Amino acid sequence: MLIVVKAIDARGKAVATAPLAKKEALMKVWEFKTSGCSQIRTFNAATNEEINILNKSD
């Protein structure tokens, strides 16, 4: 499953990634979190359904 990470950066601008594998998406969530982004959310790239990759077991 490919995952898109969306957030609001420190300046209030919306940012999003290209579709990523789960490991890369987790790293991007951490990067967004440590760079001051807020409202970090993850979505299934195929369905645009919001998912929680931190609690989802594969």
PECORNOR-V639966 format. One line per field, one symbol per residue. ss: DSSP state (2 for helix, 1 for strand, 0 for the rest). phi: phi as a letter, one per 40 degrees, with the letter a starting at -180 (. if undefined). burial: # if it has 16 or more other C-alpha atoms within 10 Angstrom, else .. Layout:
ss=???
phi=???
burial=???
This chain:
ss=0011111100000111000102222222222222000111111100000110000000
phi=.cbbbbabcccgccbaccdbcdccccccdccccccgcbfcbbbcccbgccbbccbccb
burial=..#######.........##.#..##.##..#....##.######.......#.....
